[in-house]
Amino acid sequence: MNRGSGDGPGDGPGNGYGDGARGSEGREVGGGEVGGGREGRGGVNLPALRGHNEALLLDLLRGAGPTGLGRAELATRTGLTPQAVSKITARLGAEGLLAEAGRAASTGGKPRTLLRLAPQARHAVGVHLDRDELRAVRVDLAGTVLAATGGPLDFAAGPAEAVEAVVRVVARVADPAGPPLLGVGVAAPGPLDHRTGVMGRVTGFPGWEGFPLREVLRGRLGLPVLLDKDTNAGAAGAGAGVGPGAAGATTGRGGSQAGLPGAGASGAAPRTSVYLHVGTGLGAGLRLGGRVYRGTRSAAGEFGHQVLLLDGPPCRCGARGCAEVLCLAAVARGDLPEAARILGEGAANLVALLDVDDVLLGGRVVAAAPEAFVSGVRAVLTARALTPDPPTVSLAPRGVAEGAAELALSPFFDHT
């Protein structure tokens, strides 16, 4: 079975042949729509869902990390029977996707064998296509960066030059002698249509409108390609390894045991987080219910174009007084406390609207002065908090290119 060789709904994990709806004794082996805190993503033993069940187990093992999980715990968390789990893990082990992680402490019987994900079994590439630079990374199944490259890019030169640049950086980070590449995730400035892979009217770059970037790159690279906004990639990277199937638990607004927001563990609701990106533009990625939220038209997260100052300075989007123009103007004149305050005011509006648990900051401007932005945004959110526990504010744990690679991994773990 070649996992990840296609990029359509029928080409995800598994080959579509079921485990069988009934066991050798004629009884049902499926657990139905039952799962240990997986918000409706429990295992279902139906022939068409073999790939879903495999991805379900891989996702749990990814969240568990090197310590792994036992088969009994996998069965409990997914609602699958032990027989089904044994068959699935045997297949995954034969493909090199699982490895033993040792033995659990004995409770009187035979010590249980623990299983872990084998991260080196598959790789993926993430590309950040920015307005003036390009960065690419190759990661393993755990999201660990194995290779990286980058350089300048003139986005205004148009799609043809950008496509050639992406092809070159993917070739530089790829390992021809290594494991199969699941695909390439590309993060680009919005707006764009995540569903069709077509670029929208990128502010200041009208020549990109209507360009089918995903299909062109798919043809050039010969690999599955996923296209999304840079801010959505940032949100995906922030929640890497702690999606709806993660094994870590969360408690309150203080953060998750896994160290990242978004974990959906047994008995714990997934956290709501926003990723705020300050670079050549200003935008947001939303992670709601453990998943990236894009909106019906892929238009969610246009954070930078909320108006904060009526009749303020004109923004390149055509409006006046947008958060983006105000924030970037403050950055340009070296007033980082004011830039952070503006970012915080915009974030406070979002927090009040969505009841956000975690605010994550990223982008090159933030990276150049992380403490100024973290402390500045935190001060505004604390002052404007409508509840006794304001959201946490921290730096995003991964960059946009890493988040783009996470998007390429998502179908493998049955994330969308």
C-alpha positions as CSV (number, residue, x, y, z in Angstrom):
1,M,0.0,0.0,0.0
2,N,1.5,3.3,-1.0
3,R,0.4,5.9,1.5
4,G,0.3,9.5,0.3
5,S,0.8,8.8,-3.4
6,G,-2.3,10.8,-4.4
7,D,-3.9,14.0,-3.4
8,G,-7.6,13.5,-3.9
9,P,-10.1,12.3,-1.3
10,G,-9.6,8.7,-2.4
11,D,-5.8,8.9,-2.3
12,G,-5.3,9.5,1.4
13,P,-3.9,7.1,4.0
14,G,-4.8,3.5,3.2
15,N,-6.0,2.0,0.0
16,G,-9.8,2.0,0.6
17,Y,-10.1,-1.7,1.4
18,G,-11.8,-2.3,4.7
19,D,-10.8,-4.3,7.7
20,G,-14.1,-6.1,7.3
21,A,-17.3,-5.1,9.2
22,R,-17.4,-8.4,11.0
23,G,-14.8,-10.6,12.7
24,S,-14.2,-14.3,12.2
25,E,-16.9,-15.1,14.7
26,G,-19.5,-13.0,12.8
27,R,-19.7,-10.3,15.3
28,E,-19.2,-6.6,14.7
29,V,-15.7,-5.4,15.5
30,G,-16.3,-1.7,15.0
31,G,-16.9,0.7,17.9
32,G,-19.1,3.1,15.8
33,E,-18.7,6.8,16.2
34,V,-17.0,6.5,19.5
35,G,-13.7,8.1,20.5
36,G,-11.9,9.1,23.5
37,G,-12.4,12.9,23.4
38,R,-11.9,13.0,19.7
39,E,-15.0,15.1,19.0
40,G,-16.7,12.7,16.6
41,R,-13.5,11.4,15.0
42,G,-13.9,7.9,16.5
43,G,-13.0,4.8,14.5
44,V,-15.6,3.1,12.3
45,N,-15.0,-0.4,11.0
46,L,-16.5,0.0,7.5
47,P,-14.7,-0.9,4.4
48,A,-14.5,2.6,3.0
49,L,-13.0,3.9,6.2
50,R,-9.9,1.7,6.4
51,G,-7.7,4.7,5.6
52,H,-9.5,6.9,8.2
53,N,-8.9,4.3,10.9
54,E,-5.2,4.1,10.1
55,A,-4.8,7.8,10.1
56,L,-6.7,7.9,13.4
57,L,-4.1,5.7,15.0
58,L,-1.2,7.5,13.4
59,D,-2.5,10.8,14.7
60,L,-2.8,9.5,18.3
61,L,0.7,8.0,18.2
62,R,2.1,11.3,16.8
63,G,0.6,13.1,19.7
64,A,2.0,10.6,22.2
65,G,5.6,11.2,21.0
66,P,8.5,8.9,21.6
67,T,6.9,7.3,24.7
68,G,4.1,5.8,22.5
69,L,0.9,4.1,23.4
70,G,-0.3,0.5,24.0
71,R,-2.8,-1.2,21.7
72,A,-5.4,-1.3,24.5
73,E,-5.1,2.4,24.9
74,L,-5.4,3.0,21.2
75,A,-8.6,0.8,21.2
76,T,-10.0,2.8,24.1
77,R,-9.3,6.2,22.6
78,T,-10.7,5.3,19.1
79,G,-13.6,3.1,20.0
80,L,-12.1,0.3,17.8
81,T,-11.9,-3.2,19.1
82,P,-8.5,-4.6,20.2
83,Q,-8.7,-7.0,17.2
84,A,-9.2,-4.2,14.7
85,V,-6.3,-2.2,16.3
86,S,-4.0,-5.2,16.1
87,K,-4.7,-5.7,12.4
88,I,-4.2,-2.0,11.7
89,T,-1.0,-1.7,13.6
90,A,0.3,-4.8,12.0
91,R,-0.2,-3.2,8.6
92,L,1.3,0.1,9.6
93,G,4.3,-1.7,11.1
94,A,4.8,-3.6,7.9
95,E,5.0,-0.3,6.1
96,G,7.6,1.0,8.5
97,L,5.3,3.6,9.9
98,L,5.3,2.2,13.5
99,A,8.0,1.0,15.8
100,E,8.1,-0.4,19.3
101,A,8.7,2.2,22.1
102,G,9.5,-0.3,24.9
103,R,7.3,-1.9,27.5
104,A,4.8,-0.4,29.9
105,A,5.2,-1.0,33.6
106,S,3.6,-4.3,34.6
107,T,0.5,-4.1,36.7
108,G,0.6,-7.8,37.5
109,G,0.3,-9.3,34.1
110,K,2.5,-9.4,31.0
111,P,4.1,-5.9,30.3
112,R,2.3,-4.2,27.4
113,T,4.2,-3.4,24.3
114,L,4.1,0.3,23.5
115,L,4.0,1.6,19.9
116,R,5.3,4.9,18.5
117,L,5.2,6.6,15.2
118,A,8.3,6.2,13.1
119,P,8.8,9.8,11.9
120,Q,11.5,9.0,9.4
121,A,9.2,6.8,7.3
122,R,7.8,9.7,5.3
123,H,8.8,13.3,4.6
124,A,7.0,16.5,3.4
125,V,8.1,19.9,2.1
126,G,6.8,23.3,3.1
127,V,7.3,26.5,1.2
128,H,6.6,30.1,2.3
129,L,6.1,32.2,-0.8
130,D,6.3,35.7,0.6
131,R,6.2,39.1,-1.2
132,D,10.0,39.5,-1.1
133,E,11.5,36.2,-0.1
134,L,11.1,32.4,-0.3
135,R,11.8,29.8,2.3
136,A,11.5,26.0,2.1
137,V,11.9,23.2,4.6
138,R,11.7,19.4,4.5
139,V,10.3,17.7,7.6
140,D,9.6,14.2,8.9
141,L,6.2,12.9,10.2
142,A,6.9,14.5,13.6
143,G,7.4,17.9,11.9
144,T,11.1,18.0,12.7
145,V,13.0,20.1,10.2
146,L,15.6,18.1,8.3
147,A,16.6,20.6,5.6
148,A,16.0,24.3,4.9
149,T,16.8,26.8,2.2
150,G,15.7,30.2,1.1
151,G,16.4,33.4,-0.7
152,P,15.0,36.6,-2.1
153,L,11.9,36.7,-4.3
154,D,10.2,39.4,-6.3
155,F,6.5,38.5,-6.0
156,A,5.7,41.5,-8.2
157,A,7.5,39.8,-11.1
158,G,4.6,37.5,-11.5
159,P,3.6,33.9,-11.2
160,A,5.9,32.4,-13.8
161,E,9.1,33.5,-12.0
162,A,7.7,32.5,-8.6
163,V,6.8,29.0,-9.9
164,E,10.4,28.5,-11.1
165,A,11.7,29.7,-7.8
166,V,9.5,27.2,-5.9
167,V,10.6,24.3,-8.1
168,R,14.2,25.2,-7.4
169,V,13.9,25.4,-3.6
170,V,11.9,22.1,-3.5
171,A,14.7,20.4,-5.4
172,R,17.3,21.8,-3.0
173,V,15.6,20.5,0.2
174,A,14.4,17.2,-1.3
175,D,16.4,14.0,-0.6
176,P,16.2,11.7,-3.7
177,A,17.6,8.8,-1.7
178,G,15.3,9.4,1.3
179,P,11.8,8.2,2.1
180,P,8.8,9.1,0.0
181,L,7.6,12.7,0.0
182,L,3.9,12.9,0.9
183,G,3.6,16.3,-0.8
184,V,4.4,20.0,-0.8
185,G,2.5,22.6,1.2
186,V,2.7,26.2,-0.2
187,A,1.9,29.2,1.9
188,A,1.3,32.4,0.0
189,P,-0.2,35.9,0.6
190,G,-4.0,36.0,0.5
191,P,-6.6,36.2,-0.5
192,L,-6.7,32.9,-2.3
193,D,-9.1,29.9,-2.6
194,H,-7.8,27.0,-0.6
195,R,-10.3,24.7,-2.2
196,T,-9.4,25.3,-5.8
197,G,-5.8,26.3,-5.3
198,V,-6.4,29.6,-7.2
199,M,-4.9,32.9,-6.2
200,G,-7.1,35.8,-5.5
201,R,-6.6,39.6,-5.7
202,V,-3.5,39.9,-3.6
203,T,-3.3,43.4,-2.4
204,G,-0.8,45.4,-4.5
205,F,-0.2,42.5,-6.9
206,P,-3.1,42.3,-9.4
207,G,-1.2,40.1,-11.8
208,W,-1.7,37.1,-9.5
209,E,-5.5,37.1,-9.6
210,G,-6.9,33.9,-11.0
211,F,-3.6,32.1,-11.3
212,P,-4.0,28.4,-10.6
213,L,-0.9,28.1,-8.5
214,R,-1.7,24.7,-7.0
215,E,-2.3,22.9,-10.4
216,V,0.7,24.5,-12.0
217,L,3.0,23.4,-9.2
218,R,1.5,20.0,-9.1
219,G,2.3,19.5,-12.8
220,R,5.8,20.8,-12.4
221,L,6.7,18.9,-9.2
222,G,4.8,15.7,-9.9
223,L,3.7,15.7,-6.2
224,P,0.5,16.4,-4.3
225,V,0.4,20.2,-3.6
226,L,-1.7,22.0,-1.0
227,L,-2.0,25.8,-1.2
228,D,-3.1,28.0,1.7
229,K,-2.7,31.5,3.1
230,D,0.5,32.2,5.0
231,T,-1.5,32.9,8.1
232,N,-3.4,29.6,8.0
233,A,0.0,27.9,7.6
234,G,1.2,29.7,10.7
235,A,-1.9,28.5,12.6
236,A,-1.3,24.9,11.4
237,G,2.3,25.0,12.5
238,A,1.3,26.3,15.9
239,G,-1.0,23.3,16.4
240,A,1.3,20.7,14.9
241,G,1.1,17.4,16.7
242,V,-1.8,18.5,18.9
243,G,-4.7,18.4,16.6
244,P,-8.0,16.7,17.3
245,G,-6.3,13.4,17.9
246,A,-3.5,14.5,20.1
247,A,-2.7,12.6,23.2
248,G,-1.8,15.5,25.5
249,A,-4.4,17.1,27.8
250,T,-5.2,20.8,28.3
251,T,-6.4,22.4,31.5
252,G,-7.7,25.9,31.7
253,R,-6.2,28.8,29.7
254,G,-2.7,28.2,31.0
255,G,-1.6,25.9,28.1
256,S,-1.4,22.3,27.1
257,Q,0.7,19.6,28.6
258,A,2.0,19.0,25.1
259,G,3.4,22.5,25.1
260,L,1.2,23.8,22.3
261,P,-2.4,25.0,22.1
262,G,-5.1,23.0,20.4
263,A,-4.9,19.6,22.0
264,G,-8.1,17.7,22.1
265,A,-7.6,15.1,24.8
266,S,-10.0,12.9,26.6
267,G,-12.4,15.1,28.6
268,A,-10.8,18.3,27.4
269,A,-12.2,20.6,24.7
270,P,-9.8,21.7,22.0
271,R,-8.4,25.2,22.6
272,T,-9.2,28.2,20.4
273,S,-6.1,30.0,19.2
274,V,-5.2,32.8,16.8
275,Y,-1.9,33.2,15.0
276,L,-1.0,36.8,14.3
277,H,1.6,37.4,11.5
278,V,3.5,40.6,11.2
279,G,5.7,40.7,8.1
280,T,5.2,42.5,4.8
281,G,1.6,42.5,5.8
282,L,-0.6,41.8,8.8
283,G,-2.9,38.8,9.0
284,A,-4.4,36.1,11.3
285,G,-4.8,32.4,11.2
286,L,-7.6,30.9,13.3
287,R,-7.6,27.5,14.9
288,L,-11.0,26.7,16.2
289,G,-12.0,23.3,17.7
290,G,-8.5,22.0,17.0
291,R,-8.6,22.7,13.3
292,V,-7.7,25.6,11.0
293,Y,-10.7,27.7,10.2
294,R,-10.8,29.1,6.7
295,G,-14.4,30.2,6.2
296,T,-16.8,29.2,3.4
297,R,-14.8,31.2,0.8
298,S,-11.3,30.8,2.3
299,A,-11.6,34.4,3.3
300,A,-11.3,34.1,7.1
301,G,-8.4,35.8,8.9
302,E,-8.2,39.1,7.0
303,F,-7.2,40.6,10.4
304,G,-5.1,43.4,9.0
305,H,-8.0,45.1,7.2
306,Q,-10.1,45.7,10.2
307,V,-10.5,49.5,10.6
308,L,-9.2,50.8,13.9
309,L,-9.1,54.5,13.0
310,L,-12.0,56.0,11.1
311,D,-10.8,58.3,8.3
312,G,-7.2,57.3,9.1
313,P,-4.4,56.9,6.5
314,P,-5.3,55.0,3.3
315,C,-4.5,51.3,3.2
316,R,-3.4,49.5,0.1
317,C,-6.7,47.5,0.3
318,G,-8.6,50.7,-0.5
319,A,-10.0,51.4,3.0
320,R,-8.6,53.9,5.5
321,G,-7.3,53.4,9.0
322,C,-6.7,49.6,8.8
323,A,-4.7,47.8,11.5
324,E,-2.2,46.8,8.9
325,V,-1.3,50.3,7.7
326,L,-1.2,51.7,11.2
327,C,0.9,48.9,12.6
328,L,3.4,48.8,9.7
329,A,3.7,52.6,9.7
330,A,4.7,52.4,13.4
331,V,7.2,49.7,12.6
332,A,8.7,51.8,9.7
333,R,9.3,54.8,12.0
334,G,10.9,52.5,14.7
335,D,8.1,52.9,17.2
336,L,7.7,49.2,18.2
337,P,5.7,49.8,21.4
338,E,3.1,51.6,19.3
339,A,3.2,48.8,16.7
340,A,2.6,46.3,19.5
341,R,-0.2,48.3,21.0
342,I,-2.0,48.5,17.6
343,L,-1.5,44.8,17.1
344,G,-2.9,44.2,20.6
345,E,-6.0,46.4,20.0
346,G,-6.8,44.4,16.9
347,A,-6.1,41.2,18.8
348,A,-8.4,42.3,21.6
349,N,-11.3,42.7,19.2
350,L,-10.7,39.2,17.9
351,V,-10.4,37.8,21.5
352,A,-13.7,39.4,22.5
353,L,-15.4,38.0,19.4
354,L,-14.1,34.4,19.5
355,D,-13.3,33.9,23.3
356,V,-9.7,33.0,22.4
357,D,-7.5,30.9,24.7
358,D,-4.2,31.5,23.1
359,V,-2.7,34.3,21.0
360,L,0.5,33.4,19.1
361,L,2.7,35.9,17.4
362,G,5.0,35.3,14.3
363,G,6.5,36.9,11.2
364,R,9.8,38.6,10.6
365,V,8.8,41.8,12.4
366,V,7.9,40.0,15.5
367,A,11.1,37.8,15.3
368,A,13.2,41.0,15.2
369,A,11.8,42.2,18.5
370,P,9.9,39.4,20.2
371,E,9.8,40.7,23.7
372,A,8.4,44.1,22.6
373,F,5.5,42.5,20.8
374,V,4.7,39.8,23.3
375,S,4.7,42.2,26.3
376,G,2.9,44.9,24.3
377,V,0.1,42.7,23.1
378,R,-0.2,41.0,26.5
379,A,-0.6,44.4,28.2
380,V,-3.5,45.4,25.9
381,L,-5.2,42.1,26.2
382,T,-4.9,42.2,30.0
383,A,-6.3,45.7,30.1
384,R,-9.2,44.9,27.8
385,A,-10.0,41.4,29.2
386,L,-13.7,40.8,29.7
387,T,-13.1,37.7,31.8
388,P,-10.8,37.1,34.9
389,D,-8.4,35.0,32.8
390,P,-7.1,36.8,29.7
391,P,-5.6,34.6,26.9
392,T,-2.0,33.5,26.9
393,V,0.3,35.5,24.6
394,S,3.5,33.8,23.3
395,L,5.7,33.4,20.2
396,A,4.5,30.9,17.6
397,P,6.6,27.7,18.0
398,R,7.1,27.3,14.3
399,G,7.5,29.5,11.2
400,V,5.2,29.7,8.2
401,A,7.3,27.3,6.0
402,E,7.1,24.7,8.8
403,G,3.4,25.3,9.0
404,A,3.1,24.8,5.2
405,A,4.8,21.4,5.6
406,E,2.3,20.6,8.4
407,L,-0.5,21.3,5.9
408,A,1.1,18.8,3.5
409,L,1.2,16.2,6.4
410,S,-2.5,16.9,7.4
411,P,-4.2,14.4,5.0
412,F,-1.9,11.7,6.3
413,F,-3.3,12.2,9.8
414,D,-6.8,12.7,8.5
415,H,-6.8,16.4,9.3
416,T,-8.5,19.0,7.1
